[in-house]
Amino acid sequence: MQTITCDVCRKKVEDPFTNRTLFYYAQYSVCEACKDNLENQMKTTVRGKEPFSYDWYGKLVGDSLSKSVSRGR
């Protein structure tokens, strides 16, 4: 049995299943609930971006995750 801790909310994820219950963004391990919150947070920002750039999106996600990890949310 493997247990990994979410870097954002610090909850333990037991028996993680990659891309279903645990997600990896760069150096961060993120649980499903935190991933959903991240996607909801990004949705309004991404919809208004013309033209879309994956480099910009990757930087935006990384910055948002690093802020969340430092705040613990």
Beta strands, then each sheet from edge to edge (+ up, - down):
strand 1: 3-5
strand 2: 12-14
strand 3: 22-25
strand 4: 28-31
sheet 1: 1+ 2-
sheet 2: 3+ 4-
end
